[in-house]
Amino acid sequence: MTTAPVVDVEDLNVAYGDFHAVRDLSLQVRRGELYALLGTNGAGKTSTLEVVEGHRAATSGSVRVFGGDPRDRRAVRPRMGVMLQESGFSPDLAVGETVRLIGGLTRRVDEVGRVLDIVGLTRKARTKVSQLSGGEKRRLDFATAVYGTPELIVLDEPTTGLDVQSRDDLWAAVDRLREDGSTVVLTTHYLEEAQQRADRIGLMHEGALHREGTVGELTRTLPATIRCTLPPAAPPLPLPADRGRDGAVLVETFRLPQDLHTLLDWSREHAVELRDLEAGPTRLDDVFRAVGTS
Ligand SMILES: Nc1ncnc2c1ncn2[C@@H]1O[C@H](COP(=O)(O)OP(=O)(O)OP(=O)(O)O)[C@@H](O)[C@H]1O
């Protein structure tokens, strides 16, 4: 049995005057998934999320959240938590009051103390928003998004500006929300975070979705590499390779284990030292760079 997607985007276009920020974008997010929308600066990620959040109307195309229109705030708010790239909290309100106010508006039910504890802001409950550091403001943003453990959580660059400990804490909180059944859609420029956490990734560039899939599916589209340096008198290699100056060798391969084996056997047989040998699988940043230059 297939269940309806939580987020269903079909042929979305977002234009600002003559400028087309999002072009014919289609994607679906399934229940329980963590979907990461990645891309170059200005690729159209925030514009896409703003339509999903119900904060912006599509120029054309359709966006459904829980099968309905995300601009129907009364229907969607209780089920969707949103962390914007920039918050608009009132600077004079205290942290605890802010969570109570924003949380109350969502009509979700939670305890302010519990939520502040999740984001490590318990001791700042009475501090004014204007007195928070940048990272603390991000954590407050996250707190309002996860208030009441919504079914869908949309996070726009949630870890930007957070120190390593706060990032780890935020991801631990996301893990717990997912255990409770939440679906998560996020953008991030920290590719390693997406690589570790995302069930699926969409790669955007200049308004279009260029690639989509699991980390494995995306990285399989590019070869892995073997690099080493050979002495000048080395015999011909047993594999196709680019030979640079100073004996530098680059092998690009979709059969990393086999080709590495062949190279090591060859080096033993000919007593050739493979200096600075490095063999690495394709990383998400390689795929990202390939999309950015395509
Ligand atoms: N209100 C607006 N008016 C005009 N152009 C806009 C507006 N908002 C965004 N844009 C433009 O649309 C494009 C996409 O912006 P968007 O914020 O969606 O990209 P992004 O992928 O989230 O970028 P980043 O990673 O830099 O945050 C950019 O070129 C941006 O300058």
The ligand as an ORCA input file, in Angstrom:
! r2SCAN-3c Opt
* xyz 0 1
  N      11.791     38.821     -2.807
  C      12.633     38.642     -3.834
  N      12.670     39.495     -4.879
  C      13.510     39.311     -5.918
  N      14.375     38.283     -6.019
  C      14.391     37.409     -5.005
  C      13.525     37.529     -3.872
  N      13.767     36.491     -3.043
  C      14.732     35.754     -3.615
  N      15.107     36.307     -4.805
  C      16.114     35.780     -5.725
  O      15.710     34.470     -6.089
  C      16.844     33.613     -6.168
  C      16.630     32.409     -5.277
  O      16.671     32.847     -3.934
  P      16.495     31.810     -2.740
  O      16.579     32.598     -1.475
  O      15.292     31.002     -2.985
  O      17.779     30.902     -2.947
  P      18.500     29.865     -1.965
  O      18.747     28.648     -2.764
  O      17.710     29.707     -0.730
  O      19.863     30.614     -1.690
  P      20.903     30.604     -0.431
  O      21.522     29.255     -0.388
  O      21.874     31.664     -0.851
  O      20.111     30.965      0.798
  C      18.056     34.454     -5.805
  O      18.701     34.868     -6.998
  C      17.455     35.633     -5.068
  O      18.242     36.798     -5.263
*
